[in-house]
Amino acid sequence: MNKLETINALDLLYNPLEQVEYIIQDILPTGLHLFCGASKIGKSWLMLKMCLQVSKGEEIWGLKTKESEVLYLCLEDTFARIQSRLFKLTDEANEKLNFTISTNKISNGLVMQLEEYIKQKPNTRLIVIDTLQKIRNQSADSSYASDYGDISIMKNLADKYKIAIVLVHHIRKQNDNDIFNRVSGTTGIMGSSDTTFILEKKSREDNTAKLYMTGRDVEYQEFTLKFENCNWELVERQKQEDIQKQKVPSVIYKVIDFMQDKEEWKGTATELLQELAETEVAPNVITKVLNEYHTTELKDNSILYSVNRNNKNRQIILTNEKLVTASKNFYENVTVDFKFL
């Protein structure tokens, strides 16, 4: 039996380790990734564009790419169809981007084929497999163990050679509040991948779509994309911080503005709403949201929130920490100067 490979906390804390490398800045590190979407939504167009940009070392959606060899397994296409897409997407290409339309299955030599290819082209940093279903055996076994096992094999390959492997996959049609629960198959598929992307349209006729992404080495992000001239163009990119701010009730920002010129304010919830000229928020709601956001938005803006309870009512106390500190420093300096007079 092999010994466990361990590392102690001291070494982790003080010794530099090799950091994850990004093939596409901020969104595609080395590792195993799922790219999911409904059938015929335009996944292959986006994958081809991504492969082209990486092979040329050119930006995609304003994000830098690491120029490298790329292999695109177009397992549902013909070379003629790939050529037709290339004609529409670019006037320039190079030998760093290679295609194949046929491979073995995961259980029947695919890993050996890819390893042989990587040995021949050691500068390969990105492999796209379109689609995952084409490299899996047709089987009645749709268990978590089967899904996790197949994806883990591909992840081990990505980790071994420090490359990014993207598996194009489908989503289920039924709705779910969590978009990532719609990945086809068991949770073993998403659970064994490093990053999951989901491309979704509101309707098939739309030319705009949302690209959602979450992963181990990337922060949650949402991209709004528009499909024009066979190309997915960026409309808007939102990071997790941006999305969280959109969920903050507007009354919180009213409170922050209200406190900009005040060291402290005390009063009831009703009195605060009157000061804010806020008529659409109930007193119990303002108390709730102040408590909910006192460690995030309020604290980030140097506003401290506390409550003083007595027999009659609950008194809200708001303090502008910056102004209090500035005032304290001013009086300390005045006192020092006075002593020297």
N, C-alpha and C positions, 0 to 999 in steps of 0.2 A: 504494500500500500504506500502511495506517495505521501510524503509529509505535507502538512498544511503550510501554505506560504503565508506568512503573517508579517505585519509591520506595526510597530508600536506608535502610540499617540505622539510621543516626543519627536520621532522622525517625521511624522506627518505634519507636525506643527512647524518645524524649522527647516526641513530639507526640501528644496524645490523638486517637484515632480513634473513629468511631461504633461503638458496641458492639451486639452482636446483641440484638434485642428479643424478649421471650417473650410469646406469646399465652396460654400456660398455664405458670405458674412451673415452672422446672427441667426441663420435659419437652417443651414444644412451642415452639421459637423460630420466627422467620420463616424461610422456606426451603421445600424440597420434602421431603415425608415419605411413607413407605410404612407402611400399616397392614394387616398380613397375618394371615390365619387361615383355618381350614378353612371350607368352605361350611356355612351354617346354624349357626354356632357362637355367633352373637350380636353380630357386628361392627357391624351397622347400629343395634342398640339402643345400643351404646356411642357410636357416632358421633353419633347424635341427641342423646344426653345431653350430650356434649361441646359440640355446637353450641348447645344451649339455654343451658348455663352461660356460655359465652363471650358470647352475645347479651345475657345479663342481667348480665354482670360478676360472677357468683357463683362461689364456689369449687367445685372438683371434687376429691374425695379429699384435702381440706384444702389444696389448692394454689390460689393466687390466679389469676384470669383477667383478661385485658385486655378490658373491655367494648367491643364493636365490632359492626359489621355482619357477618353471616355468610351465606354462600351454600352450600347443601347440594344437590348434584346426585345425586338418588336415581334412578339410571338403570335400576334393576331393580325399581322400585316404581310404584305408582299413588298419586295424591293421596289416595284413600280409605284406602289402607294407611298412609300417613304420618299422616293424621288420627287413625286408630285408635291408632297408637303414641303420638301426642301426648296423647290422652285418658288413656292409662295412665301417662305419665311426669310430667305436670305439670298444675297448675290455672291456671298463668299463663304467658303468652308475650307477645311484642311484635313490632313490625314490623321489628325488626332481623334477624330470622331469616327467610330466604327459601329457597324450594325450586323445583327444576325437575326434570322427569322425562325430558327429551329435549334433546340437544345435538348439535352436529356432531362429527365425529371430529377427532383431532389434526391429521391431514393435510388436513382439509377445512374449516378455518375456526373450530375451537374456540377458539383463542387470540384471534382477533378478537372472537368472541362475549364471552369473558370480559373482554377489555380494554374493550369497550363497556359491559359491566355495571359494571366498576370505575369508569369515568368517571362513570356515572350515580350510583353509590353509592361515593364516594371514601373513606368510612370503613370499607369492607370490609377486614377483616384476616385472615379465615379462609375458605377455600374447601375443602369436602370433596367429592371425586368418588368415588362409589360405583357402579360399580367401574372400575378401570383398564381392564379388558378391553373395556368398553363404549365407550371413546373411542379405541380402536385399531382399525385396519382388519384384517379377517380376511385373513391372509396366511400363505403357507407359509414366509415368511422369519422364522425365529426366532433370528437370529444375535445375537451380542453387539452389533454395530454398530447393528442395528435397535432392540434394547431400549434401549441407551444413548442413541440419538438421540431416541427418543420421550420418555424421561424427562427428558432434557436440555432439551427444548423447554418442558416444564412447569416445570422448575427455573428457566430463564431468566425466565419470566413471574413466578414467585414473587420472584425477586431484583430484577427491574425495579421492581415495585410494593411491595417490602418487606412481603409478606404471607406467611402460612403456607398452603400447599396440601397437603392430605392425600389420597393416592391409596389407596383401599381395594383390596386385592389378595388373591390366594389363595396357599396353600402346597401343596407336593407332599405326597403321602401317605407316601412312604417315609421311614423313620427315618434320622436323622443325628445324630452326637454333637454337632454344632454346629447349634443350632436355626435359625440364620440362613442355613444352606445349603439350607434347605427352601423358601426363597422361590421361587415359580414363575417359570420363565424363566431366562435366563442371568444371570451375575453383573453384567452391564451394568445391570440394573434396580436392584439394591441399590447398585452402585458409583456411580451418578450421583445418588442421593438423599442428603439431609443426615442423615436419621434413619430408622431402621427399627424398627417395633413389630411384635411377633408375639404374638398371643393364642392360647393352646393349652390344651386340656383333655386329661386323661388318657383320658377316654372321653366319648362324646356325651351319656351320661346324667348326668354330673357337673354340679353347679351351681356348682362352683368352677373357676377357671382361673388360669393364670399369664400375665401380660403382661410380655414381655421387651422391652427397648429399648436401642438403642445408636446413637450418632451422632457427628457432628463437633463439635457444640456442646453436647452433653449427655453426662453420664457414664453408664456402663452401670448399669442398674437393673432390678430385678424387682419386680413388683406381684402380690400374691395377691388375686384378686377373687372375689366371690361374687354369683351372679345371683339376685336376689330381687325379686319384684314388678316384673319387666321392667327392672330397674335393676342395673347392675354396681356393687356396693358394695365399698369397700376393706377388706380384711382385714389386710394387712401390706404395707409398702413396705420394700425392702432396697436400699441403695446399694452400689456396688462395694466400698467399704471394709468394710461389714457382711458381704458375701458372702465376701470374702477371709478375714476373721477366722474364719468358720465352718470354713474349710479348714485352719486351723492346728491341728496335733496338740495334744491336751490336755496332753501331757507338757511342752510348752514353757511353758505357764502354771504348771505345777508348779515348774519351774525358776525362773521369775520370783518366785513366792511364796517359794520356798526362799531366795532371795538378798536378800529384803527387809531382813533384819537382819544381813547379813554384808558386810564390805568386800570380801573375797576368799575364794574356795574353790578348792582344788587337789585333784585326784585322778583316778583312772581312770574310765572310763565305768561299769564295774561298781560301783565305790564310790559314784558319783553316784546310780545307780539304787537302791542300798541306802539312801542318805540320803533319797531321795524315797519310799521304800517302794513303788517301782514294780516290779511283777512281770510286767507284760504287754508290756514293751518290751525288746528285745534290746540289748546294749551297742553293737553296730554301728549299730543304728537310732537310738539317742539321739545318737551322734556325728554321724550324717548330718543329723538334723533340727536339731541345734544349729548346724551349719554352714549349713544351708539358710535358717534364720530369724535368723541373727546380725545381718544388716543391716536387718531389718524389726522383728519383734516384740520381740526382745531389745534391740536398740538403742533402739527407741521407749520401752522401760521402763528405760533407762540401764544395761543389763547388757551388759558387754563379754565376748566369747568369744574365746579363743585356745587353741592347742595347743602343748605342749612335748614334742618327741619325744626319746627316748633309746634306748639299746640294749635295754632291758627292755620298755618299754611306752610308750604314748601318754598323756600327762598333760593333762587338761582344766583350763583356768584360767578361772574366772568372776570378774568384777570388777563390783561395784556402784559405778558412777561417781559417783553422787550422794553416797553415804556416804564415799567416798574424798575427794571434793572438800570435803565438810563437815568431815571430820577434819583435812585439810590446813589449812583456814582457821582451825580452832580452835587448832591448835598454833602457827600463825604469829602469831595474836593473843596467845597466852600468852607467846611469845618476846618480842614487842614490849613487853608489860606488864612482863616480868621485867627488861628492860634499863632501864626507868625507875625501878626500885626502888632 
